[in-house]
């Protein structure tokens, strides 16, 4: 497990889709060498080099209440209540904790057109979002499990 950075000083306002993600002062910026030293080899390749872990390798998170945080910076990204079994082998969520917690950009790699999802605070590659999820959002945030740390409800995230 990595040591996440302290949480931003001001939380994002709920329901602010399309708003500017993190303030520049909240951004976590590290050198490539610093990321390599903080992360496992797989977490580094997935989050910093935009790779994808194999399906069915990191979806064994606890089933109880809690939140999923960015493995790189500790930002809270998803709530267990929005997690569902998509059958894909990757952790899937119907919505982020806050719309401003994530950033999106077009991904045209592998001869496909997809929407990449990254942490708004540190730009870690998390996975992709697809328009085939359950109601009410109709979205499936298909995340790399190695990019997430699960923090049970009532447990503070580890501080670094």
C-alpha positions as CSV (number, residue, x, y, z in Angstrom):
1,X,0.0,0.0,0.0
2,X,1.3,3.5,-0.8
3,X,1.3,6.5,1.5
4,X,-1.4,8.9,0.2
5,X,-0.9,12.6,0.3
6,X,-3.2,14.6,2.7
7,X,-6.6,15.4,1.4
8,X,-7.2,18.7,-0.4
9,X,-8.1,21.6,1.9
10,X,-11.5,22.2,0.5
11,X,-13.8,19.4,-0.8
12,X,-15.4,19.6,-4.1
13,X,-19.0,20.8,-4.2
14,X,-21.5,17.9,-5.0
15,X,-23.2,18.0,-8.3
16,X,-20.6,20.1,-10.1
17,X,-20.2,18.0,-13.3
18,X,-18.0,19.8,-15.8
19,X,-16.5,22.0,-13.2
20,X,-12.7,22.5,-13.1
21,X,-11.4,19.4,-11.2
22,X,-8.8,20.2,-8.6
23,X,-7.4,23.7,-7.9
24,X,-3.8,24.0,-9.1
25,X,-2.7,24.3,-5.5
26,X,-4.3,20.9,-4.8
27,X,-2.6,19.1,-7.6
28,X,-0.1,16.4,-6.6
29,X,2.9,16.5,-8.9
30,X,5.9,14.2,-8.6
31,X,8.8,13.2,-10.8
32,X,8.8,9.9,-12.5
33,X,11.4,8.6,-10.1
34,X,9.2,9.7,-7.1
35,X,6.2,7.8,-8.5
36,X,8.3,4.7,-9.1
37,X,9.6,4.8,-5.5
38,X,6.0,5.2,-4.1
39,X,4.1,2.6,-6.1
40,X,4.4,-1.1,-6.9
41,X,5.6,-1.9,-10.3
42,X,2.1,-2.8,-11.6
43,X,0.5,0.3,-10.0
44,X,3.2,2.5,-11.5
45,X,2.7,1.0,-15.0
46,X,-1.1,1.3,-14.8
47,X,-1.5,4.7,-13.2
48,X,1.5,6.5,-14.6
49,X,2.0,4.8,-18.0
50,X,-1.7,4.2,-18.9
51,X,-1.5,0.4,-18.9
52,X,-4.3,-2.0,-18.0
53,X,-4.1,-4.8,-15.5
54,X,-5.4,-8.2,-16.5
55,X,-9.0,-8.8,-15.9
56,X,-10.0,-10.7,-12.6
57,X,-6.8,-9.8,-10.9
58,X,-7.7,-7.0,-8.5
59,X,-11.5,-7.0,-7.8
60,X,-11.3,-8.8,-4.5
61,X,-12.1,-5.7,-2.4
62,X,-14.2,-6.1,0.9
63,X,-17.9,-5.9,0.4
64,X,-18.7,-3.7,3.4
65,X,-19.3,0.0,3.4
66,X,-16.4,2.2,2.5
67,X,-14.7,4.3,-0.2
68,X,-12.2,3.7,-2.9
69,X,-9.2,6.1,-3.0
70,X,-6.6,6.8,-5.6
71,X,-3.5,4.6,-4.9
72,X,-1.2,7.5,-5.9
73,X,-2.5,10.4,-3.9
74,X,-5.3,9.1,-1.6
75,X,-8.1,11.2,-3.1
76,X,-11.5,9.7,-2.5
77,X,-13.0,8.6,-5.8
78,X,-15.8,6.1,-5.5
79,X,-18.2,4.8,-2.8
80,X,-18.9,1.1,-2.3
81,X,-22.6,1.9,-2.7
82,X,-22.0,2.6,-6.4
83,X,-19.9,-0.5,-7.1
84,X,-21.5,-3.3,-9.1
85,X,-20.5,-6.6,-10.7
86,X,-20.2,-5.9,-14.5
87,X,-18.9,-9.3,-15.2
88,X,-15.8,-7.7,-16.9
89,X,-13.3,-8.6,-14.3
90,X,-12.5,-5.1,-13.3
91,X,-14.1,-3.1,-10.4
92,X,-17.0,-1.2,-11.9
93,X,-18.9,1.8,-10.5
94,X,-22.1,3.6,-11.7
95,X,-20.9,7.1,-10.5
96,X,-17.9,8.8,-8.8
97,X,-18.1,10.0,-5.3
98,X,-18.0,13.6,-6.6
99,X,-18.0,14.6,-10.3
100,X,-14.9,16.8,-9.8
101,X,-12.9,13.9,-8.4
102,X,-12.3,12.5,-11.9
103,X,-11.1,13.9,-15.2
104,X,-11.8,12.5,-18.6
105,X,-10.1,12.6,-22.0
106,X,-10.5,10.8,-25.3
107,X,-8.5,7.7,-25.7
108,X,-7.9,6.4,-29.3
109,X,-5.4,3.7,-28.5
110,X,-5.8,0.1,-29.6
111,X,-7.8,1.1,-32.6
112,X,-10.8,2.1,-30.4
113,X,-12.4,5.3,-29.3
114,X,-12.9,5.3,-25.5
115,X,-13.1,7.8,-22.7
116,X,-10.2,7.5,-20.3
117,X,-10.8,8.4,-16.6
118,X,-8.0,9.8,-14.4
119,X,-7.7,11.2,-10.9
120,X,-8.3,14.9,-11.0
121,X,-5.8,15.5,-8.2
122,X,-2.7,13.6,-9.5
123,X,-3.7,12.6,-13.1
124,X,-3.3,8.9,-12.3
125,X,-4.8,6.7,-15.1
126,X,-7.7,4.8,-13.5
127,X,-9.5,3.1,-16.3
128,X,-12.3,4.0,-18.7
129,X,-16.0,5.0,-18.6
130,X,-18.6,3.4,-20.9
131,X,-22.3,4.2,-21.6
132,X,-23.5,0.7,-20.8
133,X,-23.9,0.9,-17.0
134,X,-27.0,0.5,-14.8
135,X,-29.7,3.1,-14.0
136,X,-29.8,5.9,-13.0
137,X,-26.6,7.1,-14.6
138,X,-26.3,4.5,-17.4
139,X,-22.5,4.7,-16.9
140,X,-19.9,2.0,-16.2
141,X,-16.7,3.3,-14.7
142,X,-14.5,0.3,-15.4
143,X,-11.4,0.8,-13.1
144,X,-8.1,-0.9,-12.7
145,X,-8.3,-2.4,-9.2
146,X,-4.5,-1.8,-8.7
147,X,-5.2,1.9,-9.0
148,X,-7.6,1.9,-6.0
149,X,-7.2,1.5,-2.3
150,X,-10.3,0.5,-0.3
151,X,-10.9,2.3,3.0
152,X,-13.6,0.8,5.2
153,X,-16.2,3.2,6.5
154,X,-15.2,5.0,9.7
155,X,-11.5,4.3,9.0
156,X,-9.3,7.3,8.1
157,X,-7.1,6.8,5.0
158,X,-3.5,6.3,5.7
159,X,-1.6,9.6,5.7
160,X,1.9,9.9,4.3
